[in-house]
Amino acid sequence: MDLKEGDKLVFVEQDGRSYVENAALVAVTRVQEAFAGQAERLGLRDEQDVVDLVKQVRRERREQRSAGNG
């Protein structure tokens, strides 16, 4: 399991069997699964598309704050 001092463990029971797993790896895996397909859904093809999306979201949030809505 390649554990280091201070690593957190999670105990999982699935189909009547118990497993011990690295909690950080479980969390990363769940996040990856949750985000699977989202880039395609949003039309993000490359890093520049991500940068443009971040700029757009920041601009919208700034506009909302300046209008007193957030």
KAVEN-V716995 format. One record per residue. N is the residue number from 1. RES is the residue in one small letter. SS is DSSP state (H for helix, E for strand, L for the rest). PSI is psi as a letter, one per 20 degrees, with the letter a starting at -180 (NA if undefined). D_LAST is the distance of its C-alpha to the last C-alpha in Angstrom with 2 decimals. Layout:
BEGIN
N/RES/SS/PSI/D_LAST
N/RES/SS/PSI/D_LAST
END
This chain:
BEGIN
1/m/L/i/44.66
2/d/L/l/44.47
3/l/L/q/42.97
4/k/L/r/42.43
5/e/L/p/42.37
6/g/L/i/39.02
7/d/L/q/38.07
8/k/L/q/36.68
9/l/E/q/38.47
10/v/E/p/37.57
11/f/E/p/40.25
12/v/E/p/40.04
13/e/E/p/42.30
14/q/E/p/42.76
15/d/L/k/45.66
16/g/L/j/47.57
17/r/E/q/47.41
18/s/E/q/45.60
19/y/E/q/44.11
20/v/E/p/42.79
21/e/E/q/40.17
22/n/E/p/38.10
23/a/H/h/34.66
24/a/H/g/32.87
25/l/H/h/34.69
26/v/H/g/33.88
27/a/H/g/30.14
28/v/H/g/30.31
29/t/H/g/32.37
30/r/H/h/29.97
31/v/H/g/27.02
32/q/H/g/29.31
33/e/H/g/30.32
34/a/H/h/26.78
35/f/H/i/25.93
36/a/L/p/29.34
37/g/L/i/29.27
38/q/H/h/25.58
39/a/H/g/26.44
40/e/H/g/28.86
41/r/H/h/26.54
42/l/H/i/23.98
43/g/L/k/26.89
44/l/L/o/26.67
45/r/L/h/30.21
46/d/L/a/30.09
47/e/H/h/28.19
48/q/H/h/27.30
49/d/H/h/25.54
50/v/H/g/23.41
51/v/H/g/22.72
52/d/H/g/21.80
53/l/H/g/19.41
54/v/H/g/17.64
55/k/H/g/17.48
56/q/H/g/16.13
57/v/H/g/13.28
58/r/H/g/12.48
59/r/H/g/12.84
60/e/H/g/10.55
61/r/H/g/7.65
62/r/H/g/8.86
63/e/H/g/9.13
64/q/H/g/5.70
65/r/H/g/4.88
66/s/H/h/8.28
67/a/L/i/8.01
68/g/L/k/5.86
69/n/L/k/3.74
70/g/L/NA/0.00
END
